[in-house]
Amino acid sequence: MFKLNKSLHKWLSLLVGLQLIIWLATGLYFNLMDHKKGSGNANLRPVAHTAGNLNAPLLPLKSLEFAPAKQVKLLWVLGHPYYQITHQSGIHSYQAKQVTLLDAYTGQKATINETLARTIALKSFKGSVNIISANLLQPPIAELPKHENPLWQVKLSDTENTNVYIDSNSGRVIAHINDDRRLRDLMFTLHFMDYFGTGGFNHWLIILFAIATLLLSMTGVTWLIERFKAGQLSFAFKSNKQRIKVIELAQQQTHELELKTGISLFDGLAAAGIALPSNCGGGGTCGLCKVRCNENTQMTDADKANLSNSKLEQGYRLACQHNTAEVTEIEVRSRTFNKPKNKP
Amino acid sequence: MIRTIRKYHKWLMAFIGVQFLIWSITGLYMVTMDIHYIHGESLQRQNQHPIAVNQVNYSLSDLHSEYPGAHQVTLTQLMAEPVYHFIDKDHTQRLIDAKTGQLLPLIDKLQALKIAKHQYTSGDAIASVQLIDNQSQLPSELASRHLPVWQVVFDNVWAPTFYISQNSGDIVTKRHFFWRLFDWMWRFHIMDYDDGENVANWFLLLIALLGTLAALFGATLTYQRVFKPNSQGAN
């Protein structure tokens, strides 16, 4: 049972490990970032659209022909009034909309054209810049994947490579996307695993990884609880000593050692210069660090999983799965044998 | 070497492993719950009838001469009646009957109840209604810019709640159990246990730094066990 837990922990970590480190690193970025810069709004300033006075009477809506509307707004664009007639819209402004613009003085159909978009873009930017290009983009828009409406993209010549995005239905500035904002957006893409450009975090890939990560955490916590129960997560403030007689078979030598309690026999022996073979480093999974103890020494799950019945009956146990306090006399066949440091 | 890494992985996780569990649980909740559902979009009816433009006798020119300096002027509907909503030059919101040009009073309790019932997608009864018009009554889930509002709570285990602006009659925001729970998940995810709004807190920084270290140790162990199972690197 516990072997399955360790095995799961290993394979789950292989599956989600890289993404887990990405989550931590991007999380640290969000913790430390400059949010004002990251928003891309460092050079954004409000554009004055409303004019104080009317140059002519506004045409009565009753006199105009338009498709059924759920809202009509008196929209000012650079001092000129329009009727912004919304036929269809979602709850959020980024959702697809059906909008008609009519000139409120003449009743003529109007659009936010390139000249308006260019002027608005320049007015929205603090400082003087030139325009590199202006294009009306249809969704999906690479730098604003959520938006479902056509947007004007006006590229500016500033050092941060700002692109100004302007709503083609209203002339409102949607965003300034510059290098700071691109970095932040990249971090969000990584944190939300949005590698397929959904613009959100409710997608199957991240759900799958979130489930795997929860299992990874749960198997980790289970492992910690198991270690705690085995006495290997205790604060050894009062460090007792356990006297152990160690018979080293390879060297045909016997040593009387005094090892600290509250640690594993594997770690205790290593501290005394006796390095047992191991490639899991004390995880109880490779089965290499076996030592022969008194046959009555309690068997752990890891012992049973890694050692044959006959070995178990002879008293073989895994040194990493037993505390120093459990034994008084052991036989070991060590990999390297330095001079024991604490001879009695 | 690998023995030391295993020890550090174990001890670091003994202190901060619980936060990994919290990140996993809260993250899983936030990615599995559809954000539009969380925002209560399914609570509010969207399909409105078109505005009866032929009944709009009071024109925008009339409005402009009667209320010079009015801005953000919108023709919309209040309970299927055409109305103008705008911000007057003294920054107060106004509502005007678009048929007659008559200034409409603030939304009263009866109207708030009507609006709530009209726009709510389920048939639950209303459990409570109260006016929130000053900062001291402000629930943490409501932004103060929305004041004054009618808070209408429906009789349902998930406590769906509409906040209806007293000025415009619009549902300015809504809440239900799953949104409130989402906010708590967010708080635990960013480890901001006071107001739940600040990602830039030192506690998160500390735990995330230690967590990154612990995860890197863990990655080394996985690499060792999966890709180098025959090397004998005990020390």
Interface residues (C-beta under 8 A of the other chain):
Chain A: K10 S13 L14 G17 L18 L20 I21 W23 L24 A25 G27 L28 F30 N31 L32 M33 H35 T50 G52 L54 P57 L58 P60 L61 K62 P68 A69 K70 Q71 V72 K73 L74 G90 I91 A104 G200 F201 N202 H203 I206 I207 A210 I211 T213 L214 L216 S217 M218 G220 V221 L224 R227 F228 Q232 L233 F266 D267 A270 A275 L276 P277 S278 N279 C280 G281 G282 G283 T285 C286 L288 C289 R335 T336
Chain B: M1 I2 R3 T4 I5 R6 K7 K10 W11 M13 A14 G17 V18 F20 L21 W23 S24 I25 G27 L28 M30 V31 T32 M33 D34 I35 H36 H39 E41 Q44 Q46 Q48 P50 I51 V53 N54 V56 N57 S59 L60 S61 H64 G69 H71 Q72 V73 T74 L75 T76 Q77 V199 A200 N201 L204 L205 A208 L209 G211 T212 A215 L216 G218 A219 L221 T222 Q224 R225 V226 K228 P229 N230 S231 Q232 G233 A234 N235
